Amino acid sequence: MKQKLLLLMAVSLTVVSCSTHQRSYIVSNEEFIVELKKPASRGALEIGLQGLFLGVNYLAEKTSKSLSSSYAQSISVNDYYTSTSGITEKTYNEIHIKKYAKRIEEEEKSDLMVIIRDEISKQPTARGSSAVLEVKDVIREKEDDLLNFHAIIGIESDPENPGVSRLSFNDLRILFSKTRVYQDENLNAIVSVQIEGQWRNTDGSPNKGVLIEQEYDFRNLKYGVENQIKEPIKSPWYYDIPITSEIDQNEKFGVVKVNVQVREYEGSKSKYINKLPDILSENKDAIIKDGASTIEKMMN
């Protein structure tokens, strides 16, 4: 009798500890979008149109069953600098990384909408350094989808020289995930950003190169609308594409390409947790170029 009781307790503990977190393992299609945003002073309408025009959708590929998911996307612009009244400055000041979930099961979707609306209503109304999410940003009724991942990385210019820059990771919110997370665990995410540049030298010859690569390893993330970044994470200063306005018909000042790769994985129960950082570091070029398919090949 005692043995049966102990066995029953062990089974009960296993069931409880292995139950899935309410806001994870949400079955859906996902769109992975990278946007370059103009400063708010240029007008809200212009920001919205820019995002729609430049945002590129990516149907995420699932890897290693349900405990991890990977996403990759790139965006290029040829108007990285702008010159008004004789002052040259950056056209864009933020990289936005978004993930939307579509075709969620109706009951599950309704439950998430109730939770998210409640969390948004409880956000502080005072303006701070972090952007406050609005219901319309998360629940897009027209597109019939829900925002589940949102990151904002600022592109800061040196006050003395707009050709010298640094990245500032300012906001990270994970509202729910397709990646499975057990109830007693938290979600982890690695965000890799690479910025490439193509420009012409003063003699007119073409040039290109990687301007900066940054990898952010986030552990024990909590679900919800609250910003996970308590203090902005600043990169070292780096040289941007040069401002070579003296070159004939080079008013656009070259091309900038932003490559983003996001990897979500569950905590200690994931068999990839120990080797994942090494995989990303050793295969960074291939991952950024080919995204999820490369990771899938390496792990199979």
Backbone as JSON, one array per atom type, in Angstrom:
{
  "sequence": "MKQKLLLLMAVSLTVVSCSTHQRSYIVSNEEFIVELKKPASRGALEIGLQGLFLGVNYLAEKTSKSLSSSYAQSISVNDYYTSTSGITEKTYNEIHIKKYAKRIEEEEKSDLMVIIRDEISKQPTARGSSAVLEVKDVIREKEDDLLNFHAIIGIESDPENPGVSRLSFNDLRILFSKTRVYQDENLNAIVSVQIEGQWRNTDGSPNKGVLIEQEYDFRNLKYGVENQIKEPIKSPWYYDIPITSEIDQNEKFGVVKVNVQVREYEGSKSKYINKLPDILSENKDAIIKDGASTIEKMMN",
  "N": [[0.83, -1.2, 0.0], [1.92, 1.23, 0.84], [3.93, 1.52, -1.07], [2.39, 1.82, -3.37], [1.17, 4.25, -2.83], [3.36, 5.99, -2.75], [4.17, 5.74, -5.42], [1.94, 6.82, -6.71], [2.1, 9.47, -5.8], [4.5, 10.24, -6.99], [3.88, 10.08, -9.71], [1.89, 12.04, -9.83], [3.35, 14.34, -9.18], [5.03, 14.44, -11.4], [3.22, 14.92, -13.48], [2.24, 17.45, -12.75], [4.6, 19.02, -12.8], [5.32, 18.87, -15.44], [3.37, 20.05, -16.9], [2.12, 22.26, -19.42], [2.96, 25.69, -19.82], [0.47, 28.21, -19.57], [0.58, 30.27, -21.46], [2.14, 29.42, -23.49], [3.12, 27.26, -26.27], [1.2, 27.8, -28.19], [-0.77, 26.98, -30.76], [-0.35, 27.95, -34.03], [-0.04, 29.8, -37.14], [2.82, 31.78, -37.95], [4.01, 35.1, -38.46], [6.99, 36.71, -39.17], [8.42, 39.76, -38.74], [10.49, 42.43, -39.75], [11.2, 45.78, -39.26], [12.25, 49.05, -40.26], [12.18, 52.06, -38.6], [11.17, 55.47, -38.85], [12.02, 58.53, -37.11], [9.67, 59.74, -34.65], [9.05, 62.41, -34.93], [8.83, 62.86, -37.59], [6.32, 62.31, -38.31], [3.41, 60.44, -37.58], [1.86, 59.04, -39.45], [3.59, 58.66, -41.59], [5.42, 56.95, -40.42], [3.86, 54.64, -40.07], [3.22, 53.92, -42.74], [5.77, 53.47, -43.72], [6.51, 51.23, -42.27], [4.68, 49.32, -43.24], [5.43, 49.22, -45.89], [8.09, 48.38, -45.86], [8.18, 46.19, -44.17], [8.71, 42.74, -44.04], [7.29, 39.58, -44.51], [7.61, 36.44, -42.86], [7.17, 33.06, -42.8], [7.48, 31.16, -40.1], [9.79, 28.49, -39.57], [9.46, 25.45, -37.91], [11.57, 23.87, -35.5], [13.27, 21.08, -34.01], [11.03, 19.72, -32.78], [8.78, 20.86, -30.36], [10.08, 22.41, -28.46], [11.74, 24.47, -29.23], [12.06, 27.3, -31.42], [12.81, 28.99, -34.47], [13.6, 32.01, -36.24], [14.16, 34.11, -39.05], [15.08, 37.08, -40.82], [15.52, 39.74, -43.22], [16.14, 43.18, -44.11], [16.42, 45.86, -46.4], [17.55, 49.19, -47.13], [17.86, 52.15, -49.15], [18.02, 54.75, -48.49], [19.38, 55.67, -46.22], [20.58, 57.87, -45.02], [19.56, 61.27, -44.7], [19.36, 64.57, -46.01], [18.67, 67.7, -44.98], [18.2, 71.15, -45.1], [20.92, 71.53, -45.22], [21.91, 69.88, -43.22], [23.01, 66.71, -42.41], [21.53, 63.68, -41.5], [20.47, 60.59, -39.89], [17.94, 58.69, -41.54], [16.42, 56.73, -40.37], [15.72, 55.54, -37.07], [15.19, 53.37, -35.46], [15.01, 49.82, -35.08], [12.49, 47.55, -35.5], [11.28, 44.51, -34.31], [9.02, 42.04, -34.88], [6.56, 39.56, -34.11], [3.81, 37.84, -35.24], [0.88, 35.97, -34.49], [-1.28, 33.82, -36.21], [-4.5, 32.43, -37.07], [-5.27, 31.15, -34.67], [-6.64, 28.78, -32.4], [-10.03, 29.24, -31.57], [-11.1, 29.36, -28.89], [-8.77, 29.4, -27.35], [-7.62, 31.73, -28.34], [-9.5, 33.66, -27.5], [-9.18, 33.5, -24.71], [-6.53, 34.43, -24.46], [-6.83, 37.05, -25.43], [-8.43, 38.22, -23.46], [-6.67, 38.13, -21.24], [-4.52, 39.71, -22.2], [-5.73, 42.2, -22.79], [-6.45, 42.93, -20.19], [-3.92, 43.17, -18.97], [-2.81, 45.27, -20.46], [-4.53, 47.36, -19.79], [-3.74, 47.81, -17.21], [-1.28, 48.98, -17.37], [1.11, 51.56, -16.6], [0.16, 54.95, -17.09], [1.73, 57.16, -17.37], [4.22, 58.74, -19.33], [7.23, 57.2, -20.25], [10.6, 55.96, -20.69], [10.14, 53.71, -22.14], [8.15, 52.38, -24.75], [4.63, 52.23, -24.58], [2.44, 49.59, -24.95], [-0.5, 49.41, -26.96], [-3.92, 48.3, -27.19], [-4.76, 48.06, -29.85], [-2.37, 47.69, -31.14], [-1.62, 45.17, -30.44], [-3.82, 43.37, -30.67], [-4.9, 42.82, -33.65], [-7.55, 43.28, -35.34], [-8.39, 43.54, -38.0], [-6.43, 42.2, -39.49], [-6.71, 39.82, -38.29], [-5.01, 38.67, -36.26], [-2.62, 38.19, -33.55], [-0.21, 40.03, -31.75], [2.74, 38.59, -30.59], [5.42, 38.81, -29.96], [7.71, 41.39, -29.47], [10.27, 43.57, -30.16], [12.41, 46.38, -29.71], [15.05, 48.07, -31.08], [17.16, 50.68, -30.8], [18.84, 52.95, -33.05], [21.47, 54.79, -32.49], [23.04, 57.93, -32.99], [26.29, 59.39, -32.98], [26.64, 62.5, -31.41], [28.34, 64.33, -32.62], [28.91, 63.27, -35.08], [27.06, 61.83, -37.5], [27.77, 59.53, -38.86], [28.87, 57.76, -37.15], [27.82, 55.25, -35.02], [25.69, 53.48, -32.63], [24.03, 50.61, -31.24], [21.04, 50.35, -29.34], [19.39, 48.34, -27.28], [16.21, 48.53, -26.39], [13.54, 47.74, -25.79], [11.71, 44.8, -25.03], [9.23, 42.52, -25.38], [7.29, 39.69, -24.66], [4.44, 38.23, -25.32], [3.1, 35.81, -25.63], [3.82, 32.43, -26.76], [4.65, 30.28, -29.51], [6.48, 28.39, -29.11], [7.01, 25.71, -26.92], [6.73, 25.8, -23.41], [7.37, 24.57, -20.22], [5.38, 24.56, -17.22], [6.84, 25.14, -14.9], [9.05, 26.42, -15.83], [10.89, 28.93, -17.74], [10.85, 31.04, -20.68], [13.53, 31.28, -22.99], [15.52, 33.43, -25.07], [17.44, 34.17, -27.94], [18.67, 36.88, -29.62], [19.93, 37.88, -32.62], [21.68, 40.35, -34.36], [22.75, 41.73, -37.35], [24.36, 44.18, -39.23], [24.84, 45.25, -42.45], [26.71, 47.08, -44.9], [26.75, 48.88, -48.01], [28.54, 50.92, -50.15], [29.93, 53.74, -51.99], [33.29, 54.63, -52.5], [35.22, 57.69, -52.21], [36.47, 57.92, -54.65], [34.69, 56.74, -56.28], [34.67, 53.98, -56.46], [33.19, 50.78, -55.69], [32.26, 49.56, -52.41], [31.92, 47.38, -49.59], [30.77, 45.94, -46.49], [30.58, 44.36, -43.21], [29.07, 46.13, -40.71], [28.38, 46.01, -37.99], [27.94, 43.41, -35.57], [25.78, 41.96, -33.3], [24.87, 40.0, -30.5], [22.31, 38.97, -28.43], [21.57, 37.46, -25.46], [18.96, 36.28, -23.81], [17.65, 35.22, -20.77], [15.25, 33.36, -18.82], [12.8, 34.76, -19.37], [9.75, 36.53, -18.87], [6.29, 36.08, -19.52], [4.08, 38.55, -20.86], [2.93, 42.03, -21.04], [4.75, 43.75, -20.02], [7.84, 45.54, -20.22], [10.84, 43.8, -20.77], [13.39, 44.77, -20.65], [15.26, 46.42, -18.44], [17.27, 48.34, -18.21], [18.57, 50.13, -20.96], [20.43, 48.26, -23.36], [23.5, 48.89, -24.46], [25.46, 48.9, -27.41], [28.95, 48.73, -28.49], [30.37, 51.73, -29.98], [30.26, 52.1, -33.53], [31.53, 52.38, -36.92], [29.47, 53.69, -39.33], [27.98, 53.38, -42.66], [29.85, 55.44, -44.83], [29.38, 59.01, -45.15], [29.08, 60.23, -48.13], [28.49, 62.53, -49.81], [29.64, 64.08, -51.71], [30.07, 62.66, -53.99], [29.09, 62.31, -57.33], [25.68, 62.08, -58.14], [25.09, 60.45, -55.96], [23.27, 60.76, -53.95], [21.78, 59.22, -52.23], [23.48, 57.96, -50.52], [24.39, 55.23, -50.34], [23.68, 51.72, -49.4], [22.0, 50.07, -46.76], [21.73, 47.07, -45.0], [19.81, 45.2, -42.82], [20.05, 42.38, -40.89], [18.25, 40.0, -39.1], [17.96, 37.56, -36.59], [16.06, 35.41, -34.63], [15.88, 33.27, -31.88], [14.0, 31.14, -30.06], [13.81, 29.24, -27.09], [13.04, 26.63, -24.78], [13.61, 26.29, -21.21], [15.65, 24.46, -18.94], [14.81, 21.91, -19.65], [15.13, 21.6, -22.32], [16.97, 19.88, -24.72], [18.85, 21.2, -26.16], [19.91, 23.32, -24.82], [22.51, 23.56, -23.74], [24.29, 23.42, -25.88], [23.43, 25.33, -27.66], [24.34, 28.17, -27.64], [26.98, 27.84, -28.63], [26.49, 26.71, -31.15], [25.2, 28.83, -32.45], [27.22, 30.81, -32.44], [29.34, 29.58, -33.85], [28.24, 29.16, -36.34], [27.3, 31.54, -37.36], [27.33, 33.14, -39.73], [26.09, 31.49, -41.69], [23.62, 31.08, -40.47], [22.48, 33.65, -40.32], [22.28, 34.19, -43.01], [20.66, 32.11, -44.1], [18.82, 31.43, -42.17], [16.2, 29.76, -40.42], [16.21, 27.25, -41.69], [18.88, 26.5, -41.83], [19.58, 26.12, -39.12], [17.93, 23.99, -38.53], [19.03, 21.94, -40.11], [21.51, 21.64, -38.88], [20.85, 20.63, -36.4], [19.56, 18.27, -36.78]],
  "CA": [[0.0, 0.0, 0.0], [2.82, 2.37, 0.93], [4.61, 1.65, -2.37], [1.42, 2.35, -4.33], [0.97, 5.66, -2.49], [4.55, 6.71, -3.22], [4.12, 5.75, -6.88], [0.9, 7.77, -7.1], [2.63, 10.81, -5.55], [5.53, 10.51, -8.0], [3.19, 10.34, -10.99], [1.21, 13.33, -9.69], [4.36, 15.4, -9.27], [5.5, 14.49, -12.78], [2.18, 15.56, -14.29], [2.19, 18.87, -12.42], [5.82, 19.71, -13.2], [5.48, 18.83, -16.88], [2.26, 20.7, -17.59], [2.57, 23.35, -20.27], [2.6, 27.05, -19.41], [-0.77, 28.64, -20.23], [0.83, 31.21, -22.55], [3.09, 28.85, -24.45], [2.63, 26.15, -27.1], [-0.01, 28.27, -28.86], [-0.72, 26.47, -32.13], [-0.71, 29.01, -34.97], [0.95, 30.24, -38.12], [3.48, 32.98, -37.44], [4.68, 36.01, -39.38], [8.14, 37.36, -38.55], [8.53, 41.03, -39.47], [11.53, 43.38, -39.35], [10.9, 47.1, -39.81], [13.05, 50.21, -39.9], [11.24, 53.13, -38.29], [11.63, 56.86, -38.84], [11.7, 59.21, -35.85], [8.27, 60.15, -34.51], [8.88, 63.8, -35.34], [8.56, 62.91, -39.03], [4.88, 62.11, -38.51], [2.96, 59.08, -37.28], [1.37, 58.41, -40.67], [4.76, 58.25, -42.36], [5.98, 55.78, -39.75], [3.01, 53.5, -40.37], [3.39, 53.54, -44.14], [7.11, 52.93, -43.88], [6.5, 49.87, -41.73], [3.96, 48.44, -44.14], [6.16, 49.1, -47.14], [9.36, 47.68, -45.69], [8.05, 44.97, -43.39], [8.69, 41.53, -44.87], [6.73, 38.48, -43.74], [8.36, 35.18, -42.9], [6.46, 31.97, -42.15], [8.54, 30.53, -39.31], [9.97, 27.05, -39.64], [9.62, 24.83, -36.6], [12.69, 22.95, -35.4], [13.38, 20.25, -32.8], [9.69, 19.52, -32.23], [8.09, 22.04, -29.84], [10.83, 23.1, -27.42], [12.48, 25.6, -29.76], [11.6, 27.83, -32.7], [13.78, 29.97, -34.98], [13.05, 32.94, -37.23], [15.2, 34.95, -39.64], [14.57, 37.99, -41.82], [16.4, 40.85, -43.57], [15.51, 44.34, -44.72], [17.41, 46.77, -46.99], [17.09, 50.53, -47.51], [18.89, 52.93, -49.85], [17.91, 56.15, -48.07], [19.77, 55.58, -44.82], [20.79, 59.24, -44.58], [18.8, 62.31, -45.37], [19.99, 65.88, -45.85], [17.72, 68.81, -45.04], [18.75, 72.44, -44.63], [22.37, 71.41, -45.1], [22.28, 69.0, -42.11], [22.85, 65.29, -42.74], [21.19, 62.85, -40.34], [19.9, 59.29, -40.26], [16.51, 58.65, -41.85], [15.79, 55.76, -39.48], [16.33, 55.54, -35.74], [14.82, 52.18, -34.71], [14.71, 48.53, -35.7], [11.4, 46.87, -34.8], [11.19, 43.08, -34.59], [7.68, 41.64, -34.45], [6.07, 38.25, -34.49], [2.35, 37.77, -35.12], [0.29, 34.63, -34.56], [-2.52, 33.79, -36.98], [-5.28, 31.18, -37.07], [-5.25, 30.52, -33.35], [-7.9, 28.15, -32.03], [-10.89, 30.33, -31.11], [-11.19, 29.43, -27.43], [-7.45, 29.8, -26.87], [-7.48, 33.13, -28.73], [-10.36, 34.46, -26.62], [-8.54, 33.55, -23.39], [-5.37, 35.31, -24.57], [-7.29, 38.43, -25.6], [-8.88, 38.69, -22.14], [-5.47, 38.34, -20.43], [-3.73, 40.81, -22.75], [-6.48, 43.44, -22.55], [-6.35, 43.24, -18.76], [-2.56, 43.64, -18.69], [-2.62, 46.58, -21.08], [-5.3, 48.34, -19.02], [-3.05, 48.05, -15.94], [0.0, 49.63, -17.61], [1.17, 52.96, -16.16], [-0.19, 55.88, -18.16], [2.77, 58.18, -17.51], [5.19, 58.46, -20.38], [8.57, 56.9, -19.79], [11.55, 55.66, -21.77], [9.66, 52.57, -22.89], [6.87, 52.55, -25.43], [3.54, 51.49, -23.96], [1.62, 48.91, -25.96], [-1.93, 49.66, -26.98], [-4.68, 47.11, -27.6], [-4.79, 47.99, -31.32], [-1.06, 47.21, -31.6], [-1.49, 43.75, -30.11], [-4.95, 42.65, -31.24], [-5.19, 43.45, -34.95], [-8.77, 42.61, -35.77], [-8.47, 43.53, -39.46], [-5.54, 41.13, -39.97], [-7.08, 38.62, -37.54], [-3.85, 38.06, -35.62], [-2.2, 38.75, -32.27], [1.22, 40.23, -31.55], [3.24, 37.78, -29.48], [6.83, 39.13, -29.69], [8.01, 42.73, -29.97], [11.53, 44.13, -29.68], [12.8, 47.67, -30.31], [16.47, 48.36, -30.96], [17.43, 52.01, -31.32], [20.1, 53.24, -33.75], [21.86, 56.1, -31.97], [24.14, 58.6, -33.69], [27.18, 60.25, -32.21], [26.19, 63.89, -31.6], [29.26, 65.08, -33.47], [29.1, 62.63, -36.38], [26.01, 60.82, -37.76], [28.37, 58.34, -39.44], [29.3, 56.88, -36.05], [26.55, 54.82, -34.43], [25.65, 52.34, -31.73], [22.7, 50.04, -31.05], [20.52, 50.4, -27.97], [18.25, 47.43, -27.13], [15.39, 49.29, -25.45], [12.27, 47.11, -25.42], [11.47, 43.41, -25.39], [7.99, 42.01, -24.78], [6.83, 38.41, -25.18], [3.09, 38.08, -24.77], [2.9, 34.36, -25.58], [4.76, 31.83, -27.7], [4.38, 28.99, -30.14], [7.44, 27.5, -28.47], [6.47, 25.1, -25.7], [7.45, 26.04, -22.15], [6.71, 23.9, -19.11], [4.83, 25.5, -16.24], [7.84, 25.53, -13.91], [10.21, 26.93, -16.54], [10.71, 30.2, -18.42], [11.31, 31.07, -22.06], [14.8, 31.93, -23.3], [15.56, 33.9, -26.46], [18.68, 34.77, -28.44], [18.4, 37.8, -30.73], [21.17, 38.23, -33.33], [21.52, 41.46, -35.31], [23.92, 42.04, -38.17], [24.09, 45.28, -40.16], [25.79, 45.32, -43.55], [26.65, 48.32, -45.67], [27.33, 48.98, -49.35], [28.7, 52.34, -50.46], [30.99, 54.07, -52.94], [34.37, 55.44, -51.97], [35.28, 59.03, -52.81], [36.89, 57.79, -56.05], [33.6, 56.11, -57.02], [34.75, 52.51, -56.44], [32.24, 50.18, -54.73], [32.79, 48.97, -51.2], [30.89, 46.79, -48.75], [31.32, 45.32, -45.3], [29.72, 44.22, -42.03], [29.28, 47.29, -39.85], [28.32, 45.56, -36.6], [27.21, 42.19, -35.23], [25.48, 41.88, -31.88], [24.06, 38.86, -30.09], [21.72, 39.21, -27.12], [21.13, 36.18, -24.9], [18.03, 36.56, -22.73], [17.24, 34.03, -20.02], [14.16, 33.48, -17.84], [11.87, 35.81, -19.74], [8.39, 36.37, -18.35], [5.24, 36.45, -20.46], [3.3, 39.71, -20.46], [3.16, 43.27, -21.8], [5.8, 44.55, -19.37], [9.12, 45.55, -20.9], [11.83, 42.96, -20.09], [14.66, 45.49, -20.61], [15.2, 47.41, -17.37], [18.2, 49.39, -18.63], [18.96, 49.89, -22.36], [21.69, 47.54, -23.58], [24.22, 49.67, -25.47], [26.59, 48.26, -28.1], [30.06, 49.67, -28.72], [30.22, 52.6, -31.14], [30.82, 51.54, -34.76], [31.49, 53.26, -38.08], [28.38, 53.41, -40.24], [28.4, 53.65, -44.03], [30.32, 56.83, -44.85], [28.55, 60.05, -45.78], [29.9, 60.65, -49.29], [27.59, 63.31, -50.65], [30.34, 64.78, -52.78], [30.08, 61.82, -55.19], [28.02, 62.68, -58.26], [24.49, 61.23, -58.17], [25.11, 59.49, -54.85], [22.55, 61.44, -52.88], [21.18, 58.25, -51.31], [24.53, 57.57, -49.59], [24.62, 53.8, -50.19], [22.63, 50.79, -48.98], [22.18, 49.4, -45.47], [20.92, 45.86, -44.87], [19.71, 44.73, -41.44], [19.7, 40.96, -40.78], [17.83, 39.67, -37.74], [17.64, 36.16, -36.32], [15.55, 35.21, -33.27], [15.8, 31.87, -31.5], [13.32, 30.91, -28.78], [13.93, 27.87, -26.62], [12.6, 26.39, -23.42], [14.72, 26.26, -20.27], [16.55, 23.34, -18.69], [14.32, 20.65, -20.21], [15.5, 21.52, -23.73], [18.26, 19.18, -24.87], [19.77, 22.05, -26.91], [20.28, 24.51, -24.06], [23.94, 23.66, -23.5], [25.09, 23.6, -27.1], [22.87, 26.35, -28.53], [25.2, 29.33, -27.86], [28.11, 27.47, -29.49], [25.97, 26.53, -32.5], [24.96, 30.15, -33.03], [28.48, 31.51, -32.65], [30.15, 28.92, -34.86], [27.57, 29.14, -37.65], [26.58, 32.81, -37.43], [27.16, 33.6, -41.12], [25.1, 30.65, -42.36], [22.32, 31.28, -39.83], [21.94, 34.94, -40.74], [21.98, 34.14, -44.44], [19.62, 31.15, -44.46], [17.8, 31.39, -41.13], [15.73, 28.57, -39.71], [16.54, 26.01, -42.38], [20.25, 26.15, -41.47], [19.57, 25.58, -37.77], [17.28, 22.69, -38.57], [19.98, 20.98, -40.66], [22.58, 21.41, -37.92], [20.37, 19.93, -35.23], [19.01, 16.95, -37.14]],
  "C": [[0.87, 1.26, 0.0], [3.51, 2.61, -0.41], [3.68, 2.25, -3.41], [1.21, 3.85, -4.1], [2.15, 6.51, -2.98], [4.57, 6.82, -4.74], [3.11, 6.78, -7.37], [1.38, 9.2, -6.91], [3.65, 11.19, -6.6], [4.91, 10.85, -9.34], [2.53, 11.7, -10.96], [2.18, 14.48, -9.83], [4.87, 15.57, -10.69], [4.5, 15.22, -13.67], [2.15, 17.06, -14.06], [3.39, 19.61, -12.98], [5.97, 19.77, -14.71], [4.32, 19.47, -17.64], [2.77, 21.94, -18.32], [2.09, 24.69, -19.74], [1.41, 27.53, -20.23], [-0.52, 29.51, -21.46], [1.92, 30.72, -23.5], [2.4, 27.75, -25.24], [1.3, 26.52, -27.76], [0.09, 27.88, -30.33], [-1.21, 27.56, -33.09], [0.32, 29.09, -36.08], [1.58, 31.51, -37.56], [4.1, 33.78, -38.57], [5.79, 36.73, -38.61], [8.48, 38.59, -39.37], [9.66, 41.87, -38.88], [11.23, 44.71, -40.04], [11.99, 48.1, -39.39], [12.1, 51.39, -39.74], [11.92, 54.49, -38.35], [11.29, 57.49, -37.5], [10.27, 59.71, -35.83], [8.04, 61.57, -35.0], [8.59, 63.94, -36.83], [7.08, 62.65, -39.33], [4.47, 60.67, -38.35], [2.52, 58.34, -38.54], [2.53, 57.88, -41.5], [5.41, 57.02, -41.75], [5.18, 54.53, -40.12], [3.19, 53.01, -41.79], [4.76, 52.92, -44.38], [7.16, 51.49, -43.39], [5.81, 48.9, -42.66], [4.75, 48.19, -45.42], [7.4, 48.22, -46.99], [9.26, 46.37, -44.92], [7.91, 43.76, -44.3], [8.23, 40.36, -44.01], [7.54, 37.2, -43.91], [7.57, 34.13, -42.14], [7.49, 31.11, -41.43], [8.57, 29.03, -39.49], [10.17, 26.5, -38.23], [10.82, 23.88, -36.61], [12.62, 22.23, -34.06], [12.06, 20.16, -32.04], [9.16, 20.83, -31.65], [8.91, 22.87, -28.87], [11.68, 24.25, -27.94], [11.91, 26.02, -31.11], [12.61, 28.87, -33.16], [13.16, 30.76, -36.12], [14.19, 33.79, -37.77], [14.59, 35.83, -40.72], [15.57, 39.12, -42.03], [15.58, 41.98, -44.18], [16.6, 45.29, -45.21], [16.77, 48.11, -47.31], [18.22, 51.26, -48.21], [18.77, 54.42, -49.56], [18.27, 56.27, -46.59], [20.05, 56.95, -44.21], [19.85, 60.17, -45.33], [19.47, 63.65, -45.09], [18.95, 66.96, -46.04], [18.36, 70.04, -44.43], [20.25, 72.35, -44.39], [22.84, 70.53, -43.97], [22.0, 67.55, -42.51], [22.57, 64.51, -41.45], [20.61, 61.53, -40.82], [18.41, 59.41, -40.52], [15.77, 57.78, -40.85], [16.49, 55.75, -38.13], [15.98, 54.31, -34.91], [14.65, 50.97, -35.62], [13.59, 47.89, -34.86], [11.34, 45.42, -35.27], [9.86, 42.6, -34.02], [7.36, 40.23, -34.92], [4.57, 38.21, -34.22], [1.89, 36.32, -35.27], [-1.06, 34.71, -35.24], [-3.2, 32.42, -36.83], [-5.15, 30.41, -35.76], [-6.62, 29.91, -33.08], [-8.75, 29.15, -31.24], [-10.94, 30.46, -29.59], [-9.88, 29.91, -26.83], [-7.21, 31.28, -27.16], [-8.28, 34.04, -27.81], [-9.74, 34.6, -25.23], [-7.35, 34.5, -23.4], [-5.79, 36.78, -24.66], [-7.76, 39.02, -24.27], [-7.67, 39.03, -21.27], [-4.72, 39.58, -20.89], [-4.43, 42.15, -22.53], [-6.36, 43.88, -21.09], [-4.97, 43.79, -18.42], [-2.32, 45.03, -19.26], [-3.34, 47.66, -20.28], [-4.61, 48.7, -17.71], [-1.68, 48.7, -16.12], [-0.02, 51.06, -17.07], [0.91, 53.89, -17.34], [0.87, 56.95, -18.37], [3.77, 57.77, -18.56], [6.56, 58.21, -19.77], [9.48, 56.62, -20.97], [11.07, 54.53, -22.65], [8.32, 52.87, -23.54], [5.82, 51.7, -24.75], [2.68, 50.88, -25.05], [0.17, 49.31, -25.82], [-2.63, 48.42, -27.52], [-4.64, 46.96, -29.11], [-3.47, 47.51, -31.9], [-0.91, 45.71, -31.42], [-2.58, 42.91, -30.78], [-5.36, 43.35, -32.54], [-6.38, 42.73, -35.57], [-8.86, 42.52, -37.29], [-7.63, 42.4, -40.05], [-5.85, 39.79, -39.31], [-5.85, 37.91, -36.98], [-3.54, 38.78, -34.31], [-0.69, 38.89, -32.24], [1.68, 39.35, -30.39], [4.7, 38.03, -29.13], [7.1, 40.51, -30.27], [9.29, 43.22, -29.33], [11.82, 45.43, -30.42], [14.27, 47.91, -30.01], [16.73, 49.72, -31.59], [18.76, 52.07, -32.05], [20.48, 54.67, -33.35], [23.06, 56.64, -32.74], [25.0, 59.35, -32.69], [26.77, 61.7, -32.46], [27.06, 64.7, -32.54], [29.37, 64.52, -34.88], [28.03, 61.58, -36.6], [26.52, 59.56, -38.41], [28.96, 57.4, -38.41], [28.05, 56.53, -35.23], [26.76, 53.75, -33.36], [24.21, 51.87, -31.61], [22.31, 50.13, -29.58], [19.27, 49.53, -27.9], [17.38, 48.0, -26.01], [14.15, 48.55, -24.94], [12.23, 45.66, -25.88], [10.24, 42.93, -24.63], [7.62, 40.7, -25.46], [5.48, 38.13, -24.54], [2.68, 36.62, -24.66], [3.81, 33.75, -26.62], [4.2, 30.55, -28.3], [5.32, 27.93, -29.55], [6.87, 26.98, -27.15], [7.36, 25.4, -24.5], [6.67, 25.34, -21.05], [6.37, 24.9, -18.01], [5.87, 25.99, -15.24], [9.12, 26.06, -14.56], [9.89, 28.29, -17.15], [11.25, 30.1, -19.84], [12.66, 31.78, -22.15], [14.78, 32.38, -24.76], [16.93, 34.49, -26.76], [18.33, 35.59, -29.67], [19.74, 38.2, -31.34], [20.87, 39.3, -34.36], [22.83, 41.68, -36.03], [23.52, 43.15, -39.13], [25.22, 45.33, -41.18], [25.65, 46.65, -44.29], [27.29, 48.17, -47.04], [27.39, 50.46, -49.71], [29.79, 52.52, -51.52], [32.03, 54.94, -52.24], [34.4, 56.79, -52.69], [35.76, 58.99, -54.26], [35.83, 57.08, -56.9], [33.62, 54.6, -57.01], [33.81, 51.94, -55.39], [32.95, 49.56, -53.54], [31.63, 48.38, -50.4], [31.54, 46.15, -47.53], [30.26, 45.18, -44.21], [30.06, 45.35, -41.07], [29.29, 46.9, -38.37], [27.55, 44.24, -36.53], [27.01, 42.17, -33.72], [24.59, 40.67, -31.6], [23.61, 39.07, -28.65], [21.12, 37.89, -26.62], [20.27, 36.46, -23.67], [17.57, 35.26, -22.08], [16.08, 34.37, -19.07], [13.24, 34.66, -18.12], [10.47, 35.5, -19.23], [7.39, 36.79, -19.44], [4.49, 37.67, -19.93], [3.69, 40.95, -21.24], [4.26, 44.13, -21.18], [7.12, 44.42, -20.12], [10.16, 44.76, -20.1], [13.18, 43.67, -19.93], [14.57, 46.59, -19.55], [16.1, 48.6, -17.66], [18.6, 49.12, -20.07], [20.33, 49.23, -22.46], [22.4, 48.2, -24.75], [25.35, 48.84, -26.09], [27.77, 49.22, -28.13], [29.73, 50.57, -29.91], [30.85, 51.93, -32.36], [30.7, 52.56, -35.89], [30.38, 52.8, -39.02], [28.88, 53.56, -41.68], [28.77, 55.13, -44.11], [29.34, 57.76, -45.56], [29.38, 60.64, -46.91], [29.06, 61.44, -50.27], [28.3, 64.03, -51.8], [30.41, 63.95, -54.07], [28.87, 62.14, -56.05], [26.92, 61.63, -58.26], [24.53, 60.13, -57.1], [24.38, 60.07, -53.64], [21.92, 60.48, -51.87], [22.2, 57.69, -50.32], [24.63, 56.07, -49.35], [23.43, 53.03, -49.66], [23.0, 50.19, -47.64], [21.21, 48.22, -45.41], [20.98, 45.39, -43.42], [19.24, 43.28, -41.44], [19.38, 40.64, -39.32], [17.51, 38.18, -37.65], [17.22, 36.04, -34.87], [15.4, 33.72, -33.03], [15.14, 31.79, -30.14], [13.54, 29.46, -28.36], [13.55, 27.79, -25.15], [13.81, 26.2, -22.52], [15.43, 24.93, -20.14], [16.07, 22.02, -19.29], [14.67, 20.51, -21.7], [16.88, 20.88, -23.87], [19.28, 20.03, -25.62], [20.32, 23.2, -26.08], [21.79, 24.66, -23.9], [24.75, 23.93, -24.76], [24.59, 24.73, -27.99], [23.77, 27.58, -28.71], [26.38, 29.03, -28.77], [27.66, 27.31, -30.94], [25.78, 27.88, -33.18], [26.26, 30.87, -33.35], [29.29, 30.91, -33.79], [29.55, 28.99, -36.26], [26.81, 30.43, -37.93], [26.32, 33.24, -38.87], [26.06, 32.82, -41.83], [23.71, 30.88, -41.78], [21.7, 32.58, -40.3], [21.55, 34.92, -42.2], [20.75, 33.29, -44.73], [18.57, 30.91, -43.38], [17.48, 30.0, -40.61], [16.16, 27.27, -40.37], [17.96, 25.55, -42.04], [20.29, 25.53, -40.09], [18.98, 24.18, -37.76], [18.24, 21.62, -39.08], [21.07, 20.64, -39.64], [22.14, 20.56, -36.75], [19.78, 18.55, -35.53], [20.12, 15.91, -37.22]]
}
